[in-house]
Amino acid sequence: MSNTVFIRPLSFTATSSTPVAGSAANLAVDMPSLVWRGASGISNIIIDLGASAVSYDYVALIGTNLRSTDNVQVQTGTAATGTGSYNSGLLTAWTGTKPSVASAVVIVPLPATRTERYVRIDITSTSNPDGYVQIARVVIGKAMKTGGIDVDAEMGFVDQSVVTNGTGYTTVQALPVLTSWKFSTGWISDVDWRQTFAPFMQAVGINGAFLFIVDDGTPANWQTDAVFGRFTTKTAGKSEFYNAWRIEATVTELAP
């Protein structure tokens, strides 16, 4: 059965990248304008999740210029090389159809929860027309899942453009249009609500960004439906029935 997924990024340090670039630190911040750029061809990033024990089962690259013909490989390890424990093998960067005005998102669900400190991401993008590989954010985290969103969910488009009207004229400052989801998702148990979802919602508030995947069973739709964004309305959990909580919220992406 398909699920709706929420993933809050773990804190990390990008210890190295090829080519070497100071901008690797940008992969851990939520500012879409701060990016990392690697070489067209083969590049890699090694991430240190820190000495404290962590669990994760998703790795995602947000705001990339990767094509559907490009490849990624995710490895994990206990040594600083980021290898030795898990190897995803060579994966297609993404499938489906991507809107022409949007960047690509690469989402790699891991087959089992990992606890290794280091993660290595290898990227192959031969003859990228931009002349480089670009990533705005790396998300590594543990998925929180519900049984899907309810009917009547709304997929919206928030146009940030500034339109000024005056006598006899109209001026438009064109700005990006952001995807948003207004949704509800229910049947969250008392245990899941108190141990997982309530702490998550309190931690992110309206300032913390997270990865929202509407349906984890349809990767071909992730380029339009999955968003890395923030809650943009008051969030709440409703105790509707015995042992059944519901979340109602709106999440809006940070950048297309």
C-alpha positions as a Markdown table, in Angstrom:
| # | Residue | x | y | z |
|---|---|---|---|---|
| 1 | Met | 0.0 | 0.0 | 0.0 |
| 2 | Ser | 1.3 | 3.5 | -0.8 |
| 3 | Asn | 1.9 | 6.0 | 1.9 |
| 4 | Thr | 2.3 | 9.7 | 2.4 |
| 5 | Val | 5.8 | 10.4 | 3.7 |
| 6 | Phe | 7.3 | 13.2 | 5.8 |
| 7 | Ile | 11.1 | 13.4 | 6.1 |
| 8 | Arg | 12.8 | 15.9 | 8.3 |
| 9 | Pro | 16.5 | 16.4 | 7.3 |
| 10 | Leu | 19.2 | 15.2 | 9.7 |
| 11 | Ser | 21.9 | 17.7 | 10.5 |
| 12 | Phe | 25.2 | 16.9 | 8.8 |
| 13 | Thr | 28.5 | 18.2 | 7.5 |
| 14 | Ala | 29.7 | 17.7 | 4.0 |
| 15 | Thr | 33.2 | 16.6 | 4.7 |
| 16 | Ser | 34.4 | 16.4 | 1.1 |
| 17 | Ser | 33.3 | 16.7 | -2.5 |
| 18 | Thr | 34.9 | 16.1 | -5.9 |
| 19 | Pro | 35.7 | 18.5 | -7.3 |
| 20 | Val | 36.7 | 20.1 | -4.0 |
| 21 | Ala | 34.6 | 23.2 | -3.4 |
| 22 | Gly | 33.7 | 25.2 | -0.3 |
| 23 | Ser | 30.1 | 25.4 | -1.5 |
| 24 | Ala | 29.5 | 21.8 | -0.3 |
| 25 | Ala | 28.5 | 23.4 | 3.0 |
| 26 | Asn | 25.5 | 24.8 | 1.2 |
| 27 | Leu | 24.0 | 21.3 | 0.9 |
| 28 | Ala | 23.0 | 21.4 | 4.6 |
| 29 | Val | 21.1 | 24.7 | 4.5 |
| 30 | Asp | 17.5 | 25.5 | 3.4 |
| 31 | Met | 18.4 | 28.6 | 1.2 |
| 32 | Pro | 17.6 | 27.6 | -2.4 |
| 33 | Ser | 20.0 | 30.2 | -3.7 |
| 34 | Leu | 22.9 | 28.6 | -1.9 |
| 35 | Val | 24.0 | 25.6 | -4.0 |
| 36 | Trp | 26.8 | 23.1 | -4.6 |
| 37 | Arg | 28.2 | 22.7 | -8.1 |
| 38 | Gly | 30.2 | 19.7 | -9.2 |
| 39 | Ala | 31.8 | 18.8 | -12.6 |
| 40 | Ser | 29.8 | 17.6 | -15.5 |
| 41 | Gly | 30.8 | 13.9 | -15.7 |
| 42 | Ile | 31.5 | 12.2 | -12.4 |
| 43 | Ser | 31.5 | 13.8 | -9.0 |
| 44 | Asn | 30.8 | 12.8 | -5.5 |
| 45 | Ile | 29.9 | 14.1 | -2.0 |
| 46 | Ile | 30.8 | 12.5 | 1.4 |
| 47 | Ile | 28.5 | 13.4 | 4.3 |
| 48 | Asp | 29.2 | 13.1 | 8.0 |
| 49 | Leu | 26.1 | 12.7 | 10.1 |
| 50 | Gly | 28.0 | 13.1 | 13.3 |
| 51 | Ala | 29.1 | 10.9 | 16.2 |
| 52 | Ser | 25.6 | 10.6 | 17.8 |
| 53 | Ala | 23.5 | 7.6 | 16.7 |
| 54 | Val | 21.1 | 8.4 | 13.9 |
| 55 | Ser | 18.7 | 6.4 | 11.8 |
| 56 | Tyr | 17.7 | 7.1 | 8.2 |
| 57 | Asp | 16.0 | 5.3 | 5.3 |
| 58 | Tyr | 15.8 | 8.1 | 2.6 |
| 59 | Val | 18.4 | 10.1 | 0.7 |
| 60 | Ala | 17.3 | 12.9 | -1.5 |
| 61 | Leu | 18.9 | 15.6 | -3.7 |
| 62 | Ile | 16.8 | 18.7 | -3.9 |
| 63 | Gly | 17.0 | 21.4 | -6.6 |
| 64 | Thr | 19.2 | 19.6 | -9.1 |
| 65 | Asn | 19.9 | 20.0 | -12.8 |
| 66 | Leu | 20.2 | 16.3 | -13.3 |
| 67 | Arg | 18.5 | 14.7 | -16.3 |
| 68 | Ser | 16.5 | 11.5 | -16.3 |
| 69 | Thr | 19.4 | 9.9 | -18.2 |
| 70 | Asp | 21.9 | 10.7 | -15.4 |
| 71 | Asn | 22.8 | 8.3 | -12.6 |
| 72 | Val | 23.3 | 8.4 | -8.8 |
| 73 | Gln | 24.8 | 5.9 | -6.4 |
| 74 | Val | 24.3 | 6.0 | -2.6 |
| 75 | Gln | 26.7 | 4.2 | -0.2 |
| 76 | Thr | 27.0 | 4.2 | 3.5 |
| 77 | Gly | 29.9 | 3.3 | 5.9 |
| 78 | Thr | 31.3 | 3.6 | 9.3 |
| 79 | Ala | 34.6 | 5.0 | 7.9 |
| 80 | Ala | 35.1 | 8.5 | 6.5 |
| 81 | Thr | 35.2 | 7.1 | 3.0 |
| 82 | Gly | 31.4 | 6.6 | 3.2 |
| 83 | Thr | 31.6 | 3.1 | 1.9 |
| 84 | Gly | 31.6 | -0.5 | 3.1 |
| 85 | Ser | 28.2 | -1.1 | 4.6 |
| 86 | Tyr | 25.5 | -0.4 | 1.9 |
| 87 | Asn | 25.7 | 0.2 | -1.8 |
| 88 | Ser | 22.6 | 1.1 | -3.8 |
| 89 | Gly | 24.3 | 0.3 | -7.1 |
| 90 | Leu | 23.9 | 2.7 | -10.1 |
| 91 | Leu | 20.4 | 4.2 | -10.1 |
| 92 | Thr | 18.5 | 6.3 | -12.6 |
| 93 | Ala | 18.4 | 9.9 | -11.2 |
| 94 | Trp | 14.6 | 10.1 | -11.8 |
| 95 | Thr | 11.7 | 8.9 | -13.8 |
| 96 | Gly | 8.5 | 10.4 | -15.1 |
| 97 | Thr | 7.9 | 13.9 | -16.5 |
| 98 | Lys | 9.4 | 17.0 | -15.0 |
| 99 | Pro | 7.9 | 20.5 | -15.5 |
| 100 | Ser | 10.1 | 22.5 | -17.7 |
| 101 | Val | 10.4 | 25.4 | -15.2 |
| 102 | Ala | 11.2 | 23.1 | -12.3 |
| 103 | Ser | 14.5 | 21.6 | -11.0 |
| 104 | Ala | 14.7 | 17.9 | -10.6 |
| 105 | Val | 14.4 | 16.0 | -7.3 |
| 106 | Val | 16.3 | 12.7 | -6.8 |
| 107 | Ile | 14.7 | 10.5 | -4.1 |
| 108 | Val | 16.4 | 7.3 | -3.1 |
| 109 | Pro | 14.4 | 5.1 | -0.6 |
| 110 | Leu | 16.8 | 2.7 | 1.1 |
| 111 | Pro | 15.6 | -0.9 | 1.5 |
| 112 | Ala | 16.3 | -0.9 | 5.3 |
| 113 | Thr | 17.0 | 1.6 | 8.0 |
| 114 | Arg | 20.7 | 2.6 | 8.1 |
| 115 | Thr | 22.7 | 3.8 | 11.1 |
| 116 | Glu | 26.1 | 4.3 | 9.6 |
| 117 | Arg | 27.7 | 7.7 | 10.2 |
| 118 | Tyr | 28.9 | 8.4 | 6.7 |
| 119 | Val | 27.0 | 8.6 | 3.4 |
| 120 | Arg | 28.7 | 8.9 | 0.0 |
| 121 | Ile | 26.7 | 10.1 | -3.0 |
| 122 | Asp | 28.2 | 9.6 | -6.5 |
| 123 | Ile | 26.7 | 11.4 | -9.5 |
| 124 | Thr | 27.3 | 10.7 | -13.2 |
| 125 | Ser | 26.1 | 13.4 | -15.5 |
| 126 | Thr | 28.0 | 13.1 | -18.7 |
| 127 | Ser | 27.9 | 16.1 | -21.1 |
| 128 | Asn | 25.4 | 18.0 | -18.9 |
| 129 | Pro | 24.4 | 21.0 | -21.1 |
| 130 | Asp | 24.9 | 23.4 | -18.1 |
| 131 | Gly | 28.5 | 22.3 | -18.0 |
| 132 | Tyr | 28.2 | 21.4 | -14.3 |
| 133 | Val | 26.1 | 19.5 | -11.8 |
| 134 | Gln | 24.1 | 21.5 | -9.3 |
| 135 | Ile | 22.3 | 20.6 | -6.0 |
| 136 | Ala | 20.6 | 23.0 | -3.6 |
| 137 | Arg | 20.0 | 20.6 | -0.7 |
| 138 | Val | 20.7 | 17.1 | 0.5 |
| 139 | Val | 18.1 | 15.4 | 2.6 |
| 140 | Ile | 18.9 | 12.4 | 4.7 |
| 141 | Gly | 16.4 | 11.3 | 7.2 |
| 142 | Lys | 13.9 | 8.7 | 8.6 |
| 143 | Ala | 10.5 | 8.6 | 6.9 |
| 144 | Met | 7.3 | 9.2 | 8.9 |
| 145 | Lys | 4.4 | 7.6 | 7.0 |
| 146 | Thr | 0.7 | 7.7 | 7.0 |
| 147 | Gly | -1.8 | 5.7 | 4.9 |
| 148 | Gly | -2.1 | 8.5 | 2.3 |
| 149 | Ile | -3.8 | 11.8 | 2.0 |
| 150 | Asp | -7.6 | 12.1 | 2.1 |
| 151 | Val | -9.9 | 13.0 | -0.8 |
| 152 | Asp | -10.4 | 16.7 | -1.7 |
| 153 | Ala | -6.7 | 17.5 | -1.3 |
| 154 | Glu | -5.6 | 20.5 | -3.2 |
| 155 | Met | -2.5 | 20.9 | -5.3 |
| 156 | Gly | -2.0 | 24.7 | -5.6 |
| 157 | Phe | 0.4 | 27.0 | -7.3 |
| 158 | Val | 1.6 | 30.1 | -5.4 |
| 159 | Asp | 2.7 | 32.8 | -7.8 |
| 160 | Gln | 5.1 | 35.1 | -6.1 |
| 161 | Ser | 5.0 | 37.6 | -8.9 |
| 162 | Val | 4.3 | 41.3 | -8.0 |
| 163 | Val | 1.6 | 42.8 | -10.2 |
| 164 | Thr | 1.1 | 46.6 | -9.9 |
| 165 | Asn | -2.0 | 48.2 | -11.4 |
| 166 | Gly | -2.3 | 51.9 | -12.0 |
| 167 | Thr | -4.3 | 54.2 | -14.2 |
| 168 | Gly | -3.8 | 53.0 | -17.7 |
| 169 | Tyr | -0.9 | 50.6 | -16.9 |
| 170 | Thr | 0.0 | 47.3 | -15.4 |
| 171 | Thr | 3.5 | 46.2 | -14.5 |
| 172 | Val | 4.6 | 42.7 | -13.6 |
| 173 | Gln | 7.7 | 41.6 | -11.7 |
| 174 | Ala | 7.8 | 37.9 | -12.7 |
| 175 | Leu | 8.9 | 35.6 | -9.8 |
| 176 | Pro | 8.8 | 31.8 | -9.5 |
| 177 | Val | 5.5 | 29.9 | -9.0 |
| 178 | Leu | 5.7 | 27.5 | -6.0 |
| 179 | Thr | 3.8 | 24.2 | -5.7 |
| 180 | Ser | 1.7 | 23.7 | -2.5 |
| 181 | Trp | -0.4 | 21.0 | -1.1 |
| 182 | Lys | -3.4 | 21.5 | 1.1 |
| 183 | Phe | -4.2 | 18.2 | 2.6 |
| 184 | Ser | -5.4 | 16.1 | 5.5 |
| 185 | Thr | -4.1 | 12.7 | 6.5 |
| 186 | Gly | -5.5 | 10.5 | 9.2 |
| 187 | Trp | -5.6 | 7.3 | 11.1 |
| 188 | Ile | -2.5 | 8.1 | 13.0 |
| 189 | Ser | -2.4 | 6.0 | 16.2 |
| 190 | Asp | -2.0 | 7.5 | 19.7 |
| 191 | Val | 1.5 | 6.1 | 19.9 |
| 192 | Asp | 2.6 | 7.4 | 16.5 |
| 193 | Trp | 1.1 | 10.8 | 17.2 |
| 194 | Arg | 2.8 | 11.3 | 20.6 |
| 195 | Gln | 6.1 | 9.6 | 19.7 |
| 196 | Thr | 6.6 | 10.7 | 16.1 |
| 197 | Phe | 4.2 | 13.3 | 14.6 |
| 198 | Ala | 3.6 | 15.7 | 17.4 |
| 199 | Pro | 7.4 | 16.0 | 18.1 |
| 200 | Phe | 8.0 | 16.5 | 14.3 |
| 201 | Met | 5.4 | 19.3 | 14.0 |
| 202 | Gln | 6.6 | 21.0 | 17.1 |
| 203 | Ala | 10.2 | 20.8 | 15.8 |
| 204 | Val | 9.6 | 22.2 | 12.3 |
| 205 | Gly | 6.8 | 24.7 | 13.1 |
| 206 | Ile | 6.6 | 27.0 | 10.1 |
| 207 | Asn | 10.3 | 27.6 | 9.8 |
| 208 | Gly | 11.8 | 24.1 | 9.3 |
| 209 | Ala | 11.8 | 22.6 | 5.9 |
| 210 | Phe | 11.1 | 18.9 | 5.2 |
| 211 | Leu | 10.5 | 16.6 | 2.3 |
| 212 | Phe | 6.9 | 15.8 | 1.6 |
| 213 | Ile | 6.1 | 12.9 | -0.7 |
| 214 | Val | 2.4 | 12.6 | -1.4 |
| 215 | Asp | 2.5 | 9.0 | -2.6 |
| 216 | Asp | 5.7 | 6.9 | -2.1 |
| 217 | Gly | 4.4 | 4.2 | -4.5 |
| 218 | Thr | 4.4 | 6.3 | -7.7 |
| 219 | Pro | 8.0 | 7.5 | -8.4 |
| 220 | Ala | 7.0 | 8.6 | -11.8 |
| 221 | Asn | 4.9 | 11.4 | -10.2 |
| 222 | Trp | 7.5 | 12.7 | -7.8 |
| 223 | Gln | 8.8 | 15.4 | -10.1 |
| 224 | Thr | 5.4 | 17.1 | -9.9 |
| 225 | Asp | 4.1 | 15.9 | -6.6 |
| 226 | Ala | 7.0 | 15.7 | -4.1 |
| 227 | Val | 8.0 | 19.0 | -2.5 |
| 228 | Phe | 10.7 | 20.2 | -0.2 |
| 229 | Gly | 9.1 | 23.0 | 1.8 |
| 230 | Arg | 7.6 | 24.3 | 4.9 |
| 231 | Phe | 4.2 | 24.3 | 6.6 |
| 232 | Thr | 2.5 | 27.6 | 5.5 |
| 233 | Thr | -0.6 | 27.4 | 7.7 |
| 234 | Lys | -1.3 | 26.7 | 11.3 |
| 235 | Thr | -0.8 | 23.0 | 11.8 |
| 236 | Ala | -2.8 | 20.9 | 14.2 |
| 237 | Gly | -3.6 | 17.3 | 15.0 |
| 238 | Lys | -7.2 | 16.3 | 15.6 |
| 239 | Ser | -8.2 | 13.4 | 17.8 |
| 240 | Glu | -11.1 | 12.2 | 15.7 |
| 241 | Phe | -11.8 | 8.8 | 17.1 |
| 242 | Tyr | -10.3 | 6.4 | 19.6 |
| 243 | Asn | -6.6 | 5.8 | 18.7 |
| 244 | Ala | -7.0 | 7.9 | 15.5 |
| 245 | Trp | -5.5 | 11.3 | 14.9 |
| 246 | Arg | -5.6 | 13.5 | 11.8 |
| 247 | Ile | -3.3 | 16.2 | 10.5 |
| 248 | Glu | -4.6 | 19.1 | 8.4 |
| 249 | Ala | -2.0 | 21.4 | 6.9 |
| 250 | Thr | -0.6 | 23.2 | 3.9 |
| 251 | Val | 3.0 | 22.7 | 2.8 |
| 252 | Thr | 4.6 | 25.0 | 0.2 |
| 253 | Glu | 7.9 | 24.3 | -1.6 |
| 254 | Leu | 10.9 | 26.6 | -1.1 |
| 255 | Ala | 11.7 | 26.9 | -4.8 |
| 256 | Pro | 10.6 | 25.2 | -8.0 |
